[in-house]
């Protein structure tokens, strides 16, 4: 993670990755809930990344994801989110997954909707918050 952080040129992503590293270091028994997951094509081409932003005491985890511009609109974000949801909900302690997206980011909103998330009426730092409760998966 330190290597990824040091090479990241986007200040917003650098800050987010640094927060995730802090989460790993503060919660070594839950590192997988703070790790950076690299999204790659089968040939190893890096096309984006995904992360959980921790798992709270109520069993709620927040996700974040991004696909490089040249690979957007091809279903990769939806595929990655669905795979991560499948992994997360195997843990019996997980009760829900949440995400925030910029109100103007129609593509991200559509990814969340296709995966079964619904807006919960809360506005977070990044925009409207969406939630998917265990048992409501598509």
N, CA, C and O atoms as CSV, one atom per row, in Angstrom:
chain,resi,resn,atom,element,x,y,z
A,1,UNK,N,N,0.827,-1.185,0.000
A,1,UNK,CA,C,0.000,0.000,0.000
A,1,UNK,C,C,0.875,1.253,0.000
A,1,UNK,O,O,0.545,2.251,-0.641
A,2,UNK,N,N,1.991,1.192,0.724
A,2,UNK,CA,C,2.884,2.352,0.758
A,2,UNK,C,C,3.420,2.667,-0.629
A,2,UNK,O,O,3.556,3.836,-0.991
A,3,UNK,N,N,3.725,1.637,-1.407
A,3,UNK,CA,C,4.226,1.828,-2.775
A,3,UNK,C,C,3.151,2.493,-3.639
A,3,UNK,O,O,3.447,3.420,-4.392
A,4,UNK,N,N,1.930,2.030,-3.532
A,4,UNK,CA,C,0.827,2.611,-4.302
A,4,UNK,C,C,0.626,4.072,-3.896
A,4,UNK,O,O,0.455,4.939,-4.753
A,5,UNK,N,N,0.648,4.340,-2.599
A,5,UNK,CA,C,0.450,5.705,-2.105
A,5,UNK,C,C,1.555,6.624,-2.609
A,5,UNK,O,O,1.280,7.738,-3.057
A,6,UNK,N,N,2.801,6.166,-2.540
A,6,UNK,CA,C,3.914,7.034,-2.950
A,6,UNK,C,C,3.900,7.327,-4.442
A,6,UNK,O,O,4.392,8.371,-4.869
A,7,UNK,N,N,3.343,6.422,-5.239
A,7,UNK,CA,C,3.331,6.644,-6.688
A,7,UNK,C,C,2.053,7.331,-7.187
A,7,UNK,O,O,1.979,7.721,-8.353
A,8,UNK,N,N,1.052,7.480,-6.321
A,8,UNK,CA,C,-0.217,8.097,-6.726
A,8,UNK,C,C,-0.043,9.604,-6.923
A,8,UNK,O,O,0.494,10.297,-6.058
A,9,UNK,N,N,-0.507,10.099,-8.076
A,9,UNK,CA,C,-0.390,11.529,-8.388
A,9,UNK,C,C,-1.670,12.305,-8.082
A,9,UNK,O,O,-1.631,13.529,-7.956
A,10,UNK,N,N,-2.781,11.624,-7.962
A,10,UNK,CA,C,-4.052,12.268,-7.646
A,10,UNK,C,C,-4.122,12.480,-6.128
A,10,UNK,O,O,-4.124,11.513,-5.365
A,11,UNK,N,N,-4.179,13.732,-5.695
A,11,UNK,CA,C,-4.159,14.063,-4.266
A,11,UNK,C,C,-5.334,13.442,-3.510
A,11,UNK,O,O,-5.171,12.995,-2.374
A,12,UNK,N,N,-6.507,13.411,-4.127
A,12,UNK,CA,C,-7.689,12.836,-3.477
A,12,UNK,C,C,-7.505,11.340,-3.248
A,12,UNK,O,O,-7.809,10.831,-2.170
A,13,UNK,N,N,-7.003,10.632,-4.270
A,13,UNK,CA,C,-6.769,9.199,-4.120
A,13,UNK,C,C,-5.642,8.932,-3.133
A,13,UNK,O,O,-5.722,7.994,-2.339
A,14,UNK,N,N,-4.599,9.741,-3.175
A,14,UNK,CA,C,-3.484,9.580,-2.239
A,14,UNK,C,C,-3.997,9.681,-0.798
A,14,UNK,O,O,-3.615,8.883,0.058
A,15,UNK,N,N,-4.860,10.662,-0.536
A,15,UNK,CA,C,-5.425,10.827,0.805
A,15,UNK,C,C,-6.302,9.632,1.181
A,15,UNK,O,O,-6.229,9.142,2.307
A,16,UNK,N,N,-7.127,9.165,0.250
A,16,UNK,CA,C,-7.999,8.012,0.522
A,16,UNK,C,C,-7.171,6.763,0.803
A,16,UNK,O,O,-7.460,6.024,1.744
A,17,UNK,N,N,-6.145,6.526,-0.009
A,17,UNK,CA,C,-5.285,5.361,0.196
A,17,UNK,C,C,-4.550,5.453,1.528
A,17,UNK,O,O,-4.352,4.440,2.200
A,18,UNK,N,N,-4.148,6.654,1.910
A,18,UNK,CA,C,-3.461,6.846,3.196
A,18,UNK,C,C,-4.409,6.521,4.347
A,18,UNK,O,O,-3.993,5.914,5.334
A,19,UNK,N,N,-5.670,6.915,4.237
A,19,UNK,CA,C,-6.663,6.573,5.257
A,19,UNK,C,C,-6.845,5.062,5.353
A,19,UNK,O,O,-6.997,4.513,6.444
A,20,UNK,N,N,-6.828,4.399,4.200
A,20,UNK,CA,C,-6.980,2.950,4.196
A,20,UNK,C,C,-5.780,2.285,4.861
A,20,UNK,O,O,-5.945,1.333,5.624
A,21,UNK,N,N,-4.576,2.775,4.580
A,21,UNK,CA,C,-3.386,2.230,5.221
A,21,UNK,C,C,-3.469,2.426,6.728
A,21,UNK,O,O,-3.147,1.514,7.489
A,22,UNK,N,N,-3.894,3.597,7.162
A,22,UNK,CA,C,-4.071,3.842,8.598
A,22,UNK,C,C,-5.056,2.840,9.195
A,22,UNK,O,O,-4.839,2.328,10.293
A,23,UNK,N,N,-6.141,2.564,8.466
A,23,UNK,CA,C,-7.117,1.576,8.931
A,23,UNK,C,C,-6.509,0.201,9.074
A,23,UNK,O,O,-6.785,-0.504,10.045
A,24,UNK,N,N,-5.674,-0.196,8.108
A,24,UNK,CA,C,-4.988,-1.495,8.179
A,24,UNK,C,C,-4.093,-1.559,9.406
A,24,UNK,O,O,-4.090,-2.550,10.137
A,25,UNK,N,N,-3.333,-0.488,9.625
A,25,UNK,CA,C,-2.382,-0.477,10.729
A,25,UNK,C,C,-3.089,-0.442,12.083
A,25,UNK,O,O,-2.614,-1.046,13.045
A,26,UNK,N,N,-4.210,0.257,12.163
A,26,UNK,CA,C,-4.955,0.361,13.428
A,26,UNK,C,C,-5.818,-0.873,13.693
A,26,UNK,O,O,-6.183,-1.146,14.837
A,27,UNK,N,N,-6.145,-1.620,12.629
A,27,UNK,CA,C,-7.020,-2.795,12.748
A,27,UNK,C,C,-6.402,-3.977,12.015
A,27,UNK,O,O,-6.977,-4.464,11.042
A,28,UNK,N,N,-5.238,-4.449,12.464
A,28,UNK,CA,C,-4.556,-5.519,11.714
A,28,UNK,C,C,-5.368,-6.802,11.606
A,28,UNK,O,O,-5.141,-7.596,10.693
A,29,UNK,N,N,-6.307,-7.020,12.517
A,29,UNK,CA,C,-7.148,-8.213,12.447
A,29,UNK,C,C,-8.279,-8.063,11.424
A,29,UNK,O,O,-8.997,-9.022,11.139
A,30,UNK,N,N,-8.429,-6.856,10.876
A,30,UNK,CA,C,-9.450,-6.609,9.852
A,30,UNK,C,C,-8.833,-5.945,8.624
A,30,UNK,O,O,-9.515,-5.174,7.948
A,31,UNK,N,N,-7.589,-6.212,8.320
A,31,UNK,CA,C,-6.893,-5.522,7.228
A,31,UNK,C,C,-7.630,-5.634,5.901
A,31,UNK,O,O,-7.615,-4.695,5.104
A,32,UNK,N,N,-8.269,-6.764,5.655
A,32,UNK,CA,C,-8.942,-6.945,4.358
A,32,UNK,C,C,-10.079,-5.955,4.147
A,32,UNK,O,O,-10.501,-5.727,3.013
A,33,UNK,N,N,-10.580,-5.360,5.236
A,33,UNK,CA,C,-11.652,-4.367,5.149
A,33,UNK,C,C,-11.104,-2.964,4.893
A,33,UNK,O,O,-11.868,-2.000,4.857
A,34,UNK,N,N,-9.790,-2.844,4.716
A,34,UNK,CA,C,-9.150,-1.556,4.425
A,34,UNK,C,C,-8.200,-1.640,3.229
A,34,UNK,O,O,-7.669,-0.616,2.800
A,35,UNK,N,N,-7.982,-2.816,2.696
A,35,UNK,CA,C,-7.005,-3.016,1.634
A,35,UNK,C,C,-7.455,-2.417,0.300
A,35,UNK,O,O,-8.648,-2.250,0.045
A,36,UNK,N,N,-6.482,-2.102,-0.532
A,36,UNK,CA,C,-6.753,-1.652,-1.899
A,36,UNK,C,C,-6.837,-2.899,-2.777
A,36,UNK,O,O,-5.895,-3.689,-2.836
A,37,UNK,N,N,-7.940,-3.065,-3.440
A,37,UNK,CA,C,-8.116,-4.188,-4.355
A,37,UNK,C,C,-7.923,-3.635,-5.769
A,37,UNK,O,O,-8.641,-2.725,-6.184
A,38,UNK,N,N,-6.975,-4.172,-6.490
A,38,UNK,CA,C,-6.686,-3.719,-7.846
A,38,UNK,C,C,-7.621,-4.453,-8.811
A,38,UNK,O,O,-7.761,-5.674,-8.740
A,39,UNK,N,N,-8.251,-3.710,-9.700
A,39,UNK,CA,C,-9.123,-4.297,-10.721
A,39,UNK,C,C,-8.300,-4.423,-11.998
A,39,UNK,O,O,-7.788,-3.436,-12.526
A,40,UNK,N,N,-8.186,-5.647,-12.478
A,40,UNK,CA,C,-7.398,-5.922,-13.679
A,40,UNK,C,C,-8.201,-6.748,-14.667
A,40,UNK,O,O,-9.114,-7.490,-14.305
A,41,UNK,N,N,-7.826,-6.590,-15.925
A,41,UNK,CA,C,-8.355,-7.482,-16.956
A,41,UNK,C,C,-7.625,-8.822,-16.834
A,41,UNK,O,O,-6.624,-8.924,-16.125
A,42,UNK,N,N,-8.116,-9.821,-17.511
A,42,UNK,CA,C,-7.482,-11.146,-17.438
A,42,UNK,C,C,-6.018,-11.121,-17.877
A,42,UNK,O,O,-5.223,-11.955,-17.442
A,43,UNK,N,N,-5.664,-10.172,-18.733
A,43,UNK,CA,C,-4.272,-10.101,-19.193
A,43,UNK,C,C,-3.369,-9.315,-18.240
A,43,UNK,O,O,-2.190,-9.109,-18.527
A,44,UNK,N,N,-3.930,-8.873,-17.096
A,44,UNK,CA,C,-3.148,-8.156,-16.099
A,44,UNK,C,C,-3.173,-6.642,-16.235
A,44,UNK,O,O,-2.536,-5.942,-15.447
A,45,UNK,N,N,-3.894,-6.125,-17.218
A,45,UNK,CA,C,-3.989,-4.676,-17.399
A,45,UNK,C,C,-4.766,-4.068,-16.242
A,45,UNK,O,O,-5.902,-4.460,-15.975
A,46,UNK,N,N,-4.146,-3.099,-15.547
A,46,UNK,CA,C,-4.790,-2.418,-14.424
A,46,UNK,C,C,-5.803,-1.427,-14.987
A,46,UNK,O,O,-5.448,-0.534,-15.756
A,47,UNK,N,N,-7.075,-1.592,-14.597
A,47,UNK,CA,C,-8.121,-0.707,-15.120
A,47,UNK,C,C,-8.836,0.089,-14.034
A,47,UNK,O,O,-9.667,0.944,-14.340
A,48,UNK,N,N,-8.522,-0.181,-12.781
A,48,UNK,CA,C,-9.172,0.550,-11.711
A,48,UNK,C,C,-8.862,-0.056,-10.362
A,48,UNK,O,O,-8.002,-0.928,-10.237
A,49,UNK,N,N,-9.579,0.421,-9.349
A,49,UNK,CA,C,-9.385,-0.132,-8.019
A,49,UNK,C,C,-10.687,-0.090,-7.230
A,49,UNK,O,O,-11.658,0.568,-7.601
A,50,UNK,N,N,-10.655,-0.817,-6.135
A,50,UNK,CA,C,-11.822,-0.991,-5.291
A,50,UNK,C,C,-11.330,-1.051,-3.849
A,50,UNK,O,O,-10.207,-1.486,-3.593
A,51,UNK,N,N,-12.155,-0.621,-2.918
A,51,UNK,CA,C,-11.791,-0.772,-1.515
A,51,UNK,C,C,-13.042,-0.841,-0.651
A,51,UNK,O,O,-14.112,-0.357,-1.018
A,52,UNK,N,N,-12.867,-1.455,0.499
A,52,UNK,CA,C,-13.810,-1.325,1.592
A,52,UNK,C,C,-13.195,-0.284,2.510
A,52,UNK,O,O,-11.971,-0.185,2.603
A,53,UNK,N,N,-14.015,0.483,3.180
A,53,UNK,CA,C,-13.526,1.526,4.081
A,53,UNK,C,C,-13.790,1.136,5.525
A,53,UNK,O,O,-14.241,1.944,6.337
A,54,UNK,N,N,-13.499,-0.115,5.821
A,54,UNK,CA,C,-13.668,-0.625,7.173
A,54,UNK,C,C,-14.987,-1.364,7.354
A,54,UNK,O,O,-15.889,-1.280,6.521
A,55,UNK,N,N,-15.076,-2.090,8.464
A,55,UNK,CA,C,-16.288,-2.806,8.862
A,55,UNK,C,C,-16.595,-2.355,10.281
A,55,UNK,O,O,-15.834,-2.644,11.204
A,56,UNK,N,N,-17.706,-1.650,10.460
A,56,UNK,CA,C,-17.994,-1.104,11.788
A,56,UNK,C,C,-18.623,-2.157,12.706
A,56,UNK,O,O,-18.894,-3.282,12.286
A,57,UNK,N,N,-18.844,-1.777,13.945
A,57,UNK,CA,C,-19.355,-2.713,14.953
A,57,UNK,C,C,-20.786,-3.166,14.673
A,57,UNK,O,O,-21.248,-4.147,15.255
A,58,UNK,N,N,-21.490,-2.462,13.787
A,58,UNK,CA,C,-22.845,-2.874,13.394
A,58,UNK,C,C,-22.845,-3.778,12.166
A,58,UNK,O,O,-23.906,-4.165,11.677
A,59,UNK,N,N,-21.656,-4.114,11.666
A,59,UNK,CA,C,-21.557,-4.984,10.498
A,59,UNK,C,C,-21.761,-4.256,9.186
A,59,UNK,O,O,-22.106,-4.881,8.183
A,60,UNK,N,N,-21.554,-2.936,9.168
A,60,UNK,CA,C,-21.729,-2.146,7.955
A,60,UNK,C,C,-20.364,-1.765,7.399
A,60,UNK,O,O,-19.514,-1.243,8.121
A,61,UNK,N,N,-20.161,-2.026,6.126
A,61,UNK,CA,C,-18.926,-1.660,5.437
A,61,UNK,C,C,-19.269,-0.697,4.317
A,61,UNK,O,O,-20.300,-0.830,3.657
A,62,UNK,N,N,-18.392,0.275,4.110
A,62,UNK,CA,C,-18.562,1.207,2.994
A,62,UNK,C,C,-17.601,0.808,1.891
A,62,UNK,O,O,-16.486,0.360,2.159
A,63,UNK,N,N,-18.038,0.972,0.639
A,63,UNK,CA,C,-17.168,0.670,-0.494
A,63,UNK,C,C,-16.819,1.941,-1.256
A,63,UNK,O,O,-17.512,2.956,-1.179
A,64,UNK,N,N,-15.724,1.847,-1.989
A,64,UNK,CA,C,-15.311,2.878,-2.930
A,64,UNK,C,C,-14.694,2.188,-4.131
A,64,UNK,O,O,-14.084,1.128,-3.989
A,65,UNK,N,N,-14.840,2.766,-5.300
A,65,UNK,CA,C,-14.301,2.141,-6.509
A,65,UNK,C,C,-14.093,3.190,-7.578
A,65,UNK,O,O,-14.689,4.266,-7.540
A,66,UNK,N,N,-13.243,2.864,-8.526
A,66,UNK,CA,C,-13.008,3.745,-9.656
A,66,UNK,C,C,-12.441,2.961,-10.819
A,66,UNK,O,O,-11.638,2.046,-10.634
A,67,UNK,N,N,-12.855,3.316,-11.994
A,67,UNK,CA,C,-12.381,2.685,-13.227
A,67,UNK,C,C,-11.714,3.777,-14.066
A,67,UNK,O,O,-12.254,4.873,-14.210
A,68,UNK,N,N,-10.546,3.471,-14.613
A,68,UNK,CA,C,-9.863,4.425,-15.473
A,68,UNK,C,C,-10.768,4.813,-16.636
A,68,UNK,O,O,-11.521,3.989,-17.154
A,69,UNK,N,N,-10.684,6.069,-17.034
A,69,UNK,CA,C,-11.612,6.635,-18.018
A,69,UNK,C,C,-11.747,5.802,-19.290
A,69,UNK,O,O,-12.856,5.616,-19.790
A,70,UNK,N,N,-10.643,5.304,-19.812
A,70,UNK,CA,C,-10.711,4.566,-21.078
A,70,UNK,C,C,-11.412,3.208,-20.959
A,70,UNK,O,O,-11.700,2.578,-21.977
A,71,UNK,N,N,-11.689,2.747,-19.732
A,71,UNK,CA,C,-12.369,1.474,-19.520
A,71,UNK,C,C,-13.779,1.650,-18.955
A,71,UNK,O,O,-14.466,0.664,-18.689
A,72,UNK,N,N,-14.206,2.882,-18.772
A,72,UNK,CA,C,-15.537,3.134,-18.226
A,72,UNK,C,C,-16.622,2.788,-19.249
A,72,UNK,O,O,-16.382,2.801,-20.457
A,73,UNK,N,N,-17.807,2.483,-18.747
A,73,UNK,CA,C,-18.947,2.195,-19.610
A,73,UNK,C,C,-18.940,0.801,-20.201
A,73,UNK,O,O,-19.698,0.518,-21.129
A,74,UNK,N,N,-18.090,-0.080,-19.677
A,74,UNK,CA,C,-17.991,-1.437,-20.211
A,74,UNK,C,C,-18.409,-2.501,-19.195
A,74,UNK,O,O,-18.213,-3.693,-19.429
A,75,UNK,N,N,-18.980,-2.077,-18.076
A,75,UNK,CA,C,-19.483,-3.015,-17.080
A,75,UNK,C,C,-18.467,-3.475,-16.053
A,75,UNK,O,O,-18.791,-4.303,-15.202
A,76,UNK,N,N,-17.261,-2.965,-16.108
A,76,UNK,CA,C,-16.225,-3.419,-15.177
A,76,UNK,C,C,-16.521,-3.026,-13.726
A,76,UNK,O,O,-16.289,-3.825,-12.818
A,77,UNK,N,N,-17.018,-1.834,-13.497
A,77,UNK,CA,C,-17.330,-1.412,-12.126
A,77,UNK,C,C,-18.444,-2.290,-11.551
A,77,UNK,O,O,-18.362,-2.726,-10.403
A,78,UNK,N,N,-19.470,-2.545,-12.337
A,78,UNK,CA,C,-20.570,-3.395,-11.874
A,78,UNK,C,C,-20.052,-4.787,-11.531
A,78,UNK,O,O,-20.412,-5.355,-10.500
A,79,UNK,N,N,-19.211,-5.328,-12.394
A,79,UNK,CA,C,-18.646,-6.659,-12.151
A,79,UNK,C,C,-17.819,-6.669,-10.870
A,79,UNK,O,O,-17.929,-7.598,-10.069
A,80,UNK,N,N,-17.000,-5.653,-10.673
A,80,UNK,CA,C,-16.151,-5.587,-9.481
A,80,UNK,C,C,-16.993,-5.439,-8.216
A,80,UNK,O,O,-16.733,-6.107,-7.215
A,81,UNK,N,N,-17.992,-4.572,-8.257
A,81,UNK,CA,C,-18.845,-4.377,-7.080
A,81,UNK,C,C,-19.593,-5.667,-6.761
A,81,UNK,O,O,-19.672,-6.051,-5.594
A,82,UNK,N,N,-20.133,-6.332,-7.749
A,82,UNK,CA,C,-20.857,-7.585,-7.493
A,82,UNK,C,C,-19.933,-8.639,-6.880
A,82,UNK,O,O,-20.325,-9.349,-5.953
A,83,UNK,N,N,-18.717,-8.738,-7.394
A,83,UNK,CA,C,-17.761,-9.712,-6.848
A,83,UNK,C,C,-17.430,-9.380,-5.394
A,83,UNK,O,O,-17.364,-10.273,-4.548
A,84,UNK,N,N,-17.226,-8.109,-5.111
A,84,UNK,CA,C,-16.900,-7.700,-3.747
A,84,UNK,C,C,-18.082,-7.932,-2.805
A,84,UNK,O,O,-17.887,-8.341,-1.660
A,85,UNK,N,N,-19.294,-7.678,-3.273
A,85,UNK,CA,C,-20.484,-7.937,-2.454
A,85,UNK,C,C,-20.600,-9.422,-2.133
A,85,UNK,O,O,-20.905,-9.801,-1.002
A,86,UNK,N,N,-20.355,-10.249,-3.129
A,86,UNK,CA,C,-20.416,-11.686,-2.922
A,86,UNK,C,C,-19.416,-12.103,-1.844
A,86,UNK,O,O,-19.745,-12.892,-0.957
A,87,UNK,N,N,-18.202,-11.574,-1.922
A,87,UNK,CA,C,-17.174,-11.880,-0.928
A,87,UNK,C,C,-17.609,-11.369,0.448
A,87,UNK,O,O,-17.546,-12.108,1.431
A,88,UNK,N,N,-18.044,-10.123,0.522
A,88,UNK,CA,C,-18.380,-9.507,1.810
A,88,UNK,C,C,-19.526,-10.220,2.507
A,88,UNK,O,O,-19.469,-10.452,3.715
A,89,UNK,N,N,-20.558,-10.568,1.764
A,89,UNK,CA,C,-21.730,-11.177,2.393
A,89,UNK,C,C,-21.509,-12.642,2.773
A,89,UNK,O,O,-22.394,-13.263,3.362
A,90,UNK,N,N,-20.352,-13.198,2.449
A,90,UNK,CA,C,-20.001,-14.518,2.975
A,90,UNK,C,C,-19.665,-14.429,4.457
A,90,UNK,O,O,-19.726,-15.427,5.175
A,91,UNK,N,N,-19.312,-13.236,4.909
A,91,UNK,CA,C,-19.004,-13.006,6.319
A,91,UNK,C,C,-20.333,-12.815,7.052
A,91,UNK,O,O,-21.059,-11.866,6.753
A,92,UNK,N,N,-20.668,-13.684,7.996
A,92,UNK,CA,C,-21.970,-13.581,8.672
A,92,UNK,C,C,-22.129,-12.317,9.510
A,92,UNK,O,O,-23.249,-11.967,9.881
A,93,UNK,N,N,-21.033,-11.625,9.816
A,93,UNK,CA,C,-21.116,-10.393,10.600
A,93,UNK,C,C,-21.502,-9.179,9.768
A,93,UNK,O,O,-21.834,-8.130,10.321
A,94,UNK,N,N,-21.461,-9.309,8.442
A,94,UNK,CA,C,-21.792,-8.185,7.566
A,94,UNK,C,C,-23.313,-8.079,7.434
A,94,UNK,O,O,-23.984,-9.011,6.990
A,95,UNK,N,N,-23.834,-6.920,7.830
A,95,UNK,CA,C,-25.285,-6.701,7.759
A,95,UNK,C,C,-25.679,-5.844,6.563
A,95,UNK,O,O,-26.793,-5.958,6.050
A,96,UNK,N,N,-24.757,-4.980,6.117
A,96,UNK,CA,C,-25.063,-4.086,4.998
A,96,UNK,C,C,-23.770,-3.523,4.418
A,96,UNK,O,O,-22.734,-3.474,5.080
A,97,UNK,N,N,-23.866,-3.104,3.171
A,97,UNK,CA,C,-22.778,-2.412,2.487
A,97,UNK,C,C,-23.327,-1.062,2.064
A,97,UNK,O,O,-24.459,-0.968,1.590
A,98,UNK,N,N,-22.523,-0.011,2.234
A,98,UNK,CA,C,-22.945,1.331,1.852
A,98,UNK,C,C,-21.928,1.937,0.900
A,98,UNK,O,O,-20.783,1.490,0.826
A,99,UNK,N,N,-22.361,2.959,0.172
A,99,UNK,CA,C,-21.498,3.684,-0.758
A,99,UNK,C,C,-22.017,5.100,-0.900
A,99,UNK,O,O,-23.206,5.367,-0.721
A,100,UNK,N,N,-21.107,6.000,-1.223
A,100,UNK,CA,C,-21.479,7.374,-1.546
A,100,UNK,C,C,-20.982,7.671,-2.946
A,100,UNK,O,O,-19.950,7.152,-3.371
A,101,UNK,N,N,-21.719,8.507,-3.662
A,101,UNK,CA,C,-21.274,8.934,-4.980
A,101,UNK,C,C,-21.697,10.378,-5.196
A,101,UNK,O,O,-22.712,10.833,-4.667
A,102,UNK,N,N,-20.918,11.070,-5.965
A,102,UNK,CA,C,-21.242,12.452,-6.300
A,102,UNK,C,C,-22.624,12.481,-6.941
A,102,UNK,O,O,-22.952,11.621,-7.759
A,103,UNK,N,N,-23.418,13.454,-6.575
A,103,UNK,CA,C,-24.789,13.551,-7.094
A,103,UNK,C,C,-24.823,13.628,-8.614
A,103,UNK,O,O,-25.808,13.216,-9.228
A,104,UNK,N,N,-23.766,14.149,-9.233
A,104,UNK,CA,C,-23.714,14.280,-10.690
A,104,UNK,C,C,-23.108,13.067,-11.395
A,104,UNK,O,O,-23.022,13.049,-12.623
A,105,UNK,N,N,-22.690,12.057,-10.635
A,105,UNK,CA,C,-22.040,10.898,-11.225
A,105,UNK,C,C,-23.088,9.832,-11.564
A,105,UNK,O,O,-23.285,8.874,-10.816
A,106,UNK,N,N,-23.750,10.019,-12.700
A,106,UNK,CA,C,-24.834,9.118,-13.110
A,106,UNK,C,C,-24.336,7.690,-13.320
A,106,UNK,O,O,-25.059,6.739,-13.026
A,107,UNK,N,N,-23.117,7.527,-13.823
A,107,UNK,CA,C,-22.595,6.189,-14.088
A,107,UNK,C,C,-22.409,5.413,-12.784
A,107,UNK,O,O,-22.775,4.241,-12.700
A,108,UNK,N,N,-21.849,6.055,-11.782
A,108,UNK,CA,C,-21.644,5.386,-10.497
A,108,UNK,C,C,-22.982,5.074,-9.837
A,108,UNK,O,O,-23.160,4.002,-9.260
A,109,UNK,N,N,-23.904,5.997,-9.922
A,109,UNK,CA,C,-25.246,5.773,-9.376
A,109,UNK,C,C,-25.878,4.558,-10.044
A,109,UNK,O,O,-26.515,3.741,-9.379
A,110,UNK,N,N,-25.704,4.437,-11.353
A,110,UNK,CA,C,-26.275,3.301,-12.093
A,110,UNK,C,C,-25.624,1.982,-11.667
A,110,UNK,O,O,-26.307,0.964,-11.550
A,111,UNK,N,N,-24.305,1.997,-11.434
A,111,UNK,CA,C,-23.617,0.791,-10.949
A,111,UNK,C,C,-24.254,0.339,-9.642
A,111,UNK,O,O,-24.587,-0.834,-9.472
A,112,UNK,N,N,-24.416,1.279,-8.726
A,112,UNK,CA,C,-24.988,0.935,-7.430
A,112,UNK,C,C,-26.418,0.399,-7.577
A,112,UNK,O,O,-26.778,-0.591,-6.939
A,113,UNK,N,N,-27.218,1.040,-8.403
A,113,UNK,CA,C,-28.599,0.586,-8.607
A,113,UNK,C,C,-28.636,-0.812,-9.226
A,113,UNK,O,O,-29.443,-1.647,-8.816
A,114,UNK,N,N,-27.768,-1.074,-10.211
A,114,UNK,CA,C,-27.731,-2.404,-10.839
A,114,UNK,C,C,-27.350,-3.486,-9.834
A,114,UNK,O,O,-27.741,-4.644,-9.981
A,115,UNK,N,N,-26.587,-3.102,-8.816
A,115,UNK,CA,C,-26.158,-4.054,-7.791
A,115,UNK,C,C,-27.132,-4.149,-6.621
A,115,UNK,O,O,-26.884,-4.890,-5.670
A,116,UNK,N,N,-28.248,-3.400,-6.680
A,116,UNK,CA,C,-29.286,-3.510,-5.670
A,116,UNK,C,C,-29.261,-2.452,-4.584
A,116,UNK,O,O,-30.089,-2.497,-3.674
A,117,UNK,N,N,-28.345,-1.510,-4.647
A,117,UNK,CA,C,-28.290,-0.439,-3.653
A,117,UNK,C,C,-29.469,0.513,-3.845
A,117,UNK,O,O,-29.958,0.705,-4.957
A,118,UNK,N,N,-29.910,1.100,-2.739
A,118,UNK,CA,C,-30.945,2.128,-2.792
A,118,UNK,C,C,-30.483,3.332,-1.974
A,118,UNK,O,O,-29.801,3.191,-0.959
A,119,UNK,N,N,-30.871,4.509,-2.438
A,119,UNK,CA,C,-30.525,5.728,-1.706
A,119,UNK,C,C,-31.207,5.683,-0.345
A,119,UNK,O,O,-32.378,5.318,-0.236
A,120,UNK,N,N,-30.455,6.063,0.700
A,120,UNK,CA,C,-31.043,6.011,2.044
A,120,UNK,C,C,-31.353,7.395,2.612
A,120,UNK,O,O,-31.699,7.510,3.788
A,121,UNK,N,N,-31.235,8.453,1.794
A,121,UNK,CA,C,-31.595,9.793,2.225
A,121,UNK,C,C,-30.510,10.552,2.972
A,121,UNK,O,O,-30.716,11.698,3.372
A,122,UNK,N,N,-29.359,9.922,3.163
A,122,UNK,CA,C,-28.249,10.569,3.866
A,122,UNK,C,C,-27.288,11.149,2.841
A,122,UNK,O,O,-26.987,10.511,1.832
A,123,UNK,N,N,-26.808,12.357,3.100
A,123,UNK,CA,C,-25.790,12.967,2.246
A,123,UNK,C,C,-24.468,12.922,3.008
A,123,UNK,O,O,-24.349,13.486,4.096
A,124,UNK,N,N,-23.479,12.247,2.426
A,124,UNK,CA,C,-22.170,12.127,3.049
A,124,UNK,C,C,-21.177,13.107,2.458
A,124,UNK,O,O,-21.556,14.012,1.715
A,125,UNK,N,N,-19.913,12.931,2.784
A,125,UNK,CA,C,-18.848,13.809,2.284
A,125,UNK,C,C,-18.757,13.797,0.762
A,125,UNK,O,O,-18.454,14.818,0.144
A,126,UNK,N,N,-19.020,12.641,0.164
A,126,UNK,CA,C,-18.872,12.486,-1.283
A,126,UNK,C,C,-20.190,12.624,-2.037
A,126,UNK,O,O,-20.195,12.633,-3.268
A,127,UNK,N,N,-21.308,12.732,-1.318
A,127,UNK,CA,C,-22.603,12.863,-1.973
A,127,UNK,C,C,-23.630,11.940,-1.361
A,127,UNK,O,O,-23.451,11.466,-0.240
A,128,UNK,N,N,-24.723,11.674,-2.097
A,128,UNK,CA,C,-25.781,10.806,-1.574
A,128,UNK,C,C,-25.246,9.427,-1.205
A,128,UNK,O,O,-24.376,8.878,-1.882
A,129,UNK,N,N,-25.784,8.883,-0.119
A,129,UNK,CA,C,-25.369,7.575,0.379
A,129,UNK,C,C,-26.393,6.528,-0.057
A,129,UNK,O,O,-27.602,6.756,-0.013
A,130,UNK,N,N,-25.878,5.392,-0.471
A,130,UNK,CA,C,-26.680,4.258,-0.915
A,130,UNK,C,C,-26.380,3.080,-0.011
A,130,UNK,O,O,-25.270,2.964,0.508
A,131,UNK,N,N,-27.351,2.205,0.184
A,131,UNK,CA,C,-27.163,1.050,1.058
A,131,UNK,C,C,-27.743,-0.206,0.420
A,131,UNK,O,O,-28.710,-0.165,-0.340
A,132,UNK,N,N,-27.113,-1.316,0.762
A,132,UNK,CA,C,-27.592,-2.631,0.361
A,132,UNK,C,C,-27.539,-3.511,1.594
A,132,UNK,O,O,-26.463,-3.791,2.123
A,133,UNK,N,N,-28.703,-3.947,2.050
A,133,UNK,CA,C,-28.768,-4.789,3.235
A,133,UNK,C,C,-28.685,-6.247,2.856
A,133,UNK,O,O,-29.108,-6.656,1.774
A,134,UNK,N,N,-28.133,-7.023,3.768
A,134,UNK,CA,C,-28.048,-8.478,3.564
A,134,UNK,C,C,-29.443,-8.992,3.196
A,134,UNK,O,O,-30.426,-8.608,3.829
A,135,UNK,N,N,-29.537,-9.831,2.209
A,135,UNK,CA,C,-30.820,-10.373,1.782
A,135,UNK,C,C,-31.499,-9.592,0.684
A,135,UNK,O,O,-32.475,-10.074,0.109
A,136,UNK,N,N,-31.013,-8.389,0.368
A,136,UNK,CA,C,-31.612,-7.573,-0.685
A,136,UNK,C,C,-30.772,-7.531,-1.947
A,136,UNK,O,O,-30.987,-6.677,-2.807
A,137,UNK,N,N,-29.822,-8.438,-2.069
A,137,UNK,CA,C,-28.919,-8.448,-3.218
A,137,UNK,C,C,-29.621,-8.883,-4.487
A,137,UNK,O,O,-30.540,-9.701,-4.465
A,138,UNK,N,N,-29.156,-8.303,-5.620
A,138,UNK,CA,C,-29.675,-8.695,-6.944
A,138,UNK,C,C,-28.798,-9.742,-7.538
A,138,UNK,O,O,-29.057,-10.208,-8.648
